[in-house]
Amino acid sequence: MFLKDIGRISGLLAVHFFVLLVQTLLERELRRAMIREKLESLPLYPEDRPCSRPTTIASSRSSNRSSDMCSASAMLSRSSW
């Protein structure tokens, strides 16, 4: 393992923190876009089952499918920063 040095351990923890921060911001932006568009759910689960509280994991699974891209990435691209 490459975590023998305290600097590498703190670096790994910093990267992990930033990943969680980005994940949280993506979820928040997606949920705000759903409210703005007055959507109660998105078809993110298998068989296009509705998802009322989407997470980044469900969103990434949806964008990996080859079906219609009416998913979180389309919602985020329309939102304003």
N, C-alpha and C positions, 0 to 999 in steps of 0.2 A: 504494500500500500504506500502511497505517496504522501501520507499525512504524518510524517515523522517530525516535521518542523511545525512549531506553533504558528508561524506565519501562514503556512498552507492550510492549517485547520481554520484559522480565522478567515482566510480567503474563501474557503468552501462555505463557511457559514454565511458570509456576506453574499455570495452568489445565490445561496438558497433563500436568503431573505429577499433579495431583489426579484427572484422568480415568484415567490409568494405574493409580493407586492403587485407585480404586473398581473398575475392571475386574478387578484382581488379587483384591480381596476378594470380589467376586461369584463368580469362578471357584473360589476356595478354599471358600466356603460351599456352593456347588453340589456340589463333589466330596466334602466332608464329609457332606452330606446323602445322597449316593449310598452312601457307606460305611455310614452309620447305617441306611439302609433296605435294605442288602445288595443294591444294584443294581449289576450289572456294566456296564451300558450304558444309554443313553437313545436313543430313536428321533429324533434331531435332524437327521440328514442327509436329503436328498431320497429319496423312496421309503421313508421310515422305516427307513433303514439304521441300525444301531447305532453309537453314539459312546461309546467307553469313557473318553475324556479330554475332556469338553466344555469349550469355550471360550466366552467371552461372544459372540463372533461367531456361532458355531453356535447358541447359545441364542437370540440375537435373531432369526436367520433362522427358527428353529422357531416362535417366538411370533408372527411375522408371517404364518405360514400360517393358512389358515382351517380346517385339520383339527383333530382332537382336541388339546386343550391339556394333554396329559400330557407336559409339557416342563419346562424349567428353572424357569420362573416358578412353576409349581405346586409344585415341589420347594422352592423358596426360601420360599414362603409358609408351608410346614409347619415349617420349621426354627426353632429357638429361638435367640434372640440372647442 
